């Protein structure tokens, strides 16, 4: 059967081209920049079967990006011993970054910008500062107790009985201790669980990750990036086949085990030169699990396993479809004093490797109600100065100055 259709439609949004039911980003047309809204008349001849197929593919793409069926779990319970003394009185995700932000603002902002409004944060050590920041910065209800969005802090607790007296023993154990939440009425529509770390610096659209996970039929998906040999032993490393399925996974290997994890990273789209510099595929510690698979692994398959990276994922790779998702952009693990120092100073580079100044994907934080910084007879070069600072007759170069800082006369900060 042939259908003749005459349709009147507005042009696609600037910078977006519709291709076969999908969407691709392209430079905006000049008329789009002028704000033109002229209607165009389009005539097409199509079979009913083809139109049905296109409609089905569009529905599948929309369903794959349905943020209402995913919940995020941010792991913020680590002791942060490698960041001491910054973690002496605060949890690792509450450590400042970029002068005005906290590390927890990174995954929280990525969730908000991705349309994910169901978030749990697991905490254990020194959580008072983190809890206070979260309650001030993130309230998805806008003062109304109704709606499907929430941000909830799940603090480590003890329960009656011998088993209930254990604190979080690892990433998987932390999620297991609160797995009953996924049986709650609020979780009836949840299909996938996004597991995030609270101490990384990066900007990511989790919807792209979720869409890849669902369309490839993965039980588990792992965000990964290519890295060089100097840092490879600090991460979980993987090998993948031509379809992106993970066939081998090793958590922080050393020596010969590390050499055995070298791969040809041109399969990720890297050039030959880039692949030679970065011969390893590292896990970012960002996962998506199908909810049913996650609960089965935690409750029945590996009821005593404590960690996702070193225990559950390596053991699951052979029996579950575990897929790799390439993230080839800026990402930094802020787990040590050295990485904390270098990541902050990188923000003051020209141009910076990571920028908080993205109007389309902003980073959120709590409002402090501090006055603007006052600068008196000072020279500032390639630096970030936070709110409420007093700078008097000083020189600051390539530095990040935190909130409420006072820098006095004749100080040279570099």
Order of alpha helices (4+ residues) and beta strands (2+ residues): beta-beta-beta-alpha-beta-alpha-beta-beta-beta-alpha-beta-alpha-beta-alpha-beta-beta-alpha-beta-beta-beta-alpha-alpha-beta-alpha-alpha-beta-beta-alpha-beta-beta-beta-beta-beta-beta-beta-beta
